[in-house]
Amino acid sequence: MFNKHKKAMRNAKFKKLITRTIGHVKVDTVLTEERVTPGDTLVGEVQLSSKKGFKEIEKVSVSLMQQFPFSDDTVANLSLITSEMRLSGEQKELNELVLPFELKVPYFTPKSAVNRKCWIQTDIDLPYKLDPRDMDFIVVNEHPLLPYVNKIVTEELGFVKTNREEVIHYPGFKPKWVIDKRILNHPLYPMLSSRQVPVAHEIEYFPPEEFRTKYREIEFIYDISENGMDLYVELQFIIPKEIGGYFKRAAISESDRDERIHKLSFTNEEIEDPETIKKKLIELLVNTEIPEELRV
């Protein structure tokens, strides 16, 4: 692995250098890429130098961080993936050290946006260290499956993409010690509980013309892997005015009783055939029944 790493670093056309001092240690983090796509492997190395050596350091960690704004106007900086490198006794005696690392960008990573920045954060577990305040940004591109599916549903099925996208954080969905049945039975739980960070990137559409008396909005949540794609489709139904007054309809909407989430699974072979994607989506829109409490 180390030889492969050295070759990648040597042949890189671009090298981004991030330099800072943490305590008595100078830390240089070198990246071969400044732009990445979900599924890519980000290659780099951490170069440490200190006249005092590294006797107090047990490990060095490099994290891919992303900033997530939430609907309650709060912002959280969350680690998407972390690579930890522990120092051997021999390494601690040196004054200069190079530690190679790789970070595979998770498939669920949303593309970069003004309020959704991504950066590399390097840290060492040094007592009494200074805050590294590492905010050296990189750009995350959109995974190519998103514009591919978007073109199919908008140009061939008549979906209308809105300008609203939302990243929702589900902090209670981590698998350890979950006993709440409302979480365990949530349709997104199997997907979110398997992620280091349980976030869902929702992309919103208005339905095709022929379905606008049934559905108010449709949202897509992608779960992409090397073997294919699960597309979670959140159907938001029209709440008829006959159902009751404004406050009753608002209560239904607030409690999400007008929504249903369905999972459509596609192999890599099915993804290559637009007709398969179109067929599964249309069948879902046609066959999904209106919730009983919304029927008039």
PEURRA-V607384 format. One line per field, one symbol per residue. ss: DSSP state (H for helix, E for strand, L for the rest). psi: psi as a letter, one per 40 degrees, with the letter a starting at -180 (. if undefined). burial: b if it has 9 or more other C-alpha atoms within 8 Angstrom, else e. A space follows every 10 residues. Layout:
ss = ???
psi = ???
burial = ???
This chain:
ss = LHHHHHHHHH HLLLLEEEEE EELLEEEEEE ELLLEEELLL EEEEEEEEEL LLLLLLLLEE EEEEEEEEEL LLLLEEEEEE EEEEEELLHH HHLLLEEEEE EEEELLLLLL LLELLELEEE EEEELLLLLL LLLLLEEEEE ELLHHHHHHH HHHHHLLLLE EEEEEEEEEL HHHLLLLLLL HHHHLLLLHH HHLLLLLLEE EEEEEELLHH HLLLEEEEEE EEEEELLEEE EEEEEEELLL HHHLLHHHHH HHHHLLLLEE EEEEEEEHHH HLLHHHHHHH HHHHHHHLLL LHHHLL
psi = dddddddddd ehdhhhhhhi hhbehhhhhh ieiehiihdi hhhaihhihh deafdehdih ihihiihhhi eeeihihihd ihhhhihidd ddeieihhhi ihhhhidehi iiidfgiiih hhiighifii hdfhfhiihh ihhddddddd ddddddeeih hiehihhhhg deeidhfheh ddddehdedd ddeeidhgih hhhiiiiide eeedhdihih hhghideahh hhhhhhihhi dedaiddddd ddddefeeih hihhhhiddd dehddddddd ddddddehih ideei.
burial = eeeebeebbe eeeebbebee bbeebbbbbb bbbbebbbee ebbbbbbbbb eebbeebebb bbbbbbbbbb eeeeeeebbb bbbeeebeee bbbbbbbeeb bbbbbbbbbe bbeeebbbbb bbebbbeeee ebeeeeebbb bbbeeebeee bbbbeebbbb eeeeeebbee eebbeeebee eebbeeeebe ebbbeeebbb bbbbbbbbee bbeebbbbbb bbbbeeebbb bbbbbbbbee eebeeeebbe ebbeeeebbe bbebebbbeb beebebbbeb eeeeeeeeee eeebee
